């Protein structure tokens, strides 16, 4: 039996936060194990109960503390195979870029040494701002994977880049990344076997 891929879904405070519920549903339906970590502002847009119902797991909030587990952020980072942040605000991108760790999600990201995927969501002017674009380029160079954003209509009425990808497209990106990773390890295994047998 294949081991489930474990995903931390980070939800930050953007109007697209409601789409994170559909991402969660798609992941659970496809046999991923999901734990949700919400920022303080995410709770202004969607409730933890929504994710608890979908995942059947405890939802971790920005200030969650467990007396029996003082290193919760480290344990979450060790548990996960992938961290997906969707939606990812300009503020979250800035924190990730500068290594700021002032809540559970950012501390878990800082302690994580595998794939981080972020799906930005913000107004077109915020996305096109030089500071955001600098963070975007530098994060890509560090190996952060971006799923989106897309060009389209935005909640404020503007039209432009910065719209979060649709949940199904983010899910498909995750599937592609995992397939590529599996092929990579398969290729390494075959290569090692070839060298051993030659």
N, C-alpha and C positions, 0 to 999 in steps of 0.2 A: 504494500500500500504506500502510495506517494505521501511524503510529509507535506503538510499544508504550508504554503508560503505565509509568513507572518508580516503583517503590515501595520505600522502606526499611521493613522490618518490624523494629521494635524489640521485643525480648522481655525482659521483666523477671522477677524471681524470685518467681513465685507458683505455686501448685499447678496453676493452669490453663495453665501454660506449654506443656504437652503439646498443648493445642488449637492452638497457633501452627503446629504442623506441618500440621494440616488446613487452616488459613487459607492457608498457603504453597501447598499442593497445589491449592487452588481457584484461587488467583491465577495460578499457572503454567499450569494447565489452560485458563484463559481468556485466555492470551497476554499477561499482565502480565510485566514484567521485575522480578525481586525480588532485593534484597540484604538480608541479615539482619544486624542488629547486636544482640549479646547483652550483657546486664549480667553482672557477676561472679556474682550470686546466681542468675541464670537457669540457669547451668551446673550448679547443684545439682539441677535438675529435668529437664533435657533436654540432649543433647549437641550440639555444633556439627556433628558429622558428619551428624546427621539432616537439618539444613537444607542442608548442602553437597550431600547426595545429591538432595534435592528440587529445589534451584535450579540445580545445576551451577555455582554461584558460590562464591567464597571467603566464608566467614562471618567477620565482624568481631567480635572479642571486646572486652571492656571496656577492655583495655590494648593493643590492637593498635597497633603502630608500624611504619611502612614508611619505611626510610631514604631511599628514592628519592622519597618523598612525605610530607614533614613536615607538610603541611597537609591531612591525610587527612579530617578532619572537615569542612573547607570544601569539598573536592572531592565528598564524599558529599552534602552539602547542595545543591550546584549540580547534581549528577547527578539527584536525585530530583524527581518531580512531587508526590509525597505521602509523608508519613511517617505510618505506622500503628504505634502501640504497643499490643500485645496479647499477654499481659495487661499492664495498667498498675497497679502497686501504689500504695498511699497514699504511699509514700516518693517514687516517681517523680513523682506529681502535685505533691508539695511542692517537689521540685527544679525542676520546670518552672515552677511558680508564682513561685518566688523567683529564677529565673535562674541556678541553680547548675549548674555545668558541670565535673564531676569525673570523667567517663569519656567514652568515645567517643559513646555515644548522646546524652547530655545536651549535649555540645558541638555535635554535629550539629544537634540541635533548636534550640539557641540561635542557630546560624548560618543556620537555615532560614527563608525568608520566604514560604512557600506554605502549603498546607493541612496541618495536623497533626490526626490523628484518634487518639483514645485510647479504649481499651476497658478500663475499670476492672475489677479483680477483687480482692475482699477480703472479710473477715468483715463481717457486717451491722453490728456495733458500730463497727468501724473506718470503714465507709462513712458511718454516721450521726453519727460524731463531728463536733463543731462545726468543728474545724480542717479536716477533710476537706471538709465541706460548704462552708466559706468558700473553700477552694482551688477547688472545683468551680465555684462561682458566678463567681469572679473569672476563672478560665480560660475559661469560656464567654464572658464579656464581652470577652476578648481575641481571640476568634475560634477558640479551640480547639473542635473538634467531638468530641462524645462519642457513642460507640456503646455504649449500655448505661450502667450495669449493669442486670441484671434481678433480679426477685424470684424466689427459689427455694431449693432445698436446697443446702447448702454442704458442703464437704469435712469441716469440723469437726463436722458434725451439726446445726448451726443452720439455721433457715429464715428468710429475710429478703432485703432488698435488698443487692446487692454481688456477686452471682453474675455472672461474665463471660457475655456473650452467646455463643450458639453460633456456631461458625465460619461456617456458611452465612449467618446473619443479619448478621454483620459484613461478610462479602463483599458481600451485597446492599446494605448501607449504602454501601460504597465505590462500587459500580456506580451507585447513585442520585446520589451526589455528583458523579461524573464526568459523568453525563448532564446534570445541572443546569448544570455548568460549561460543557459543550459548547453547550447551548442559550443560555446567557448570551452567550458569544462570538459565536455565530451571530446573535443578536439585535443585538449591537453592530455586526456587519459589515453586516447589512441596513440598520440605522439610518444608518450612515455612507454607504452606497450611495444611500440615499434622499435624504439631504441633498445629496450630490454631484450627483445627477441632477435635483434640483428647481430 
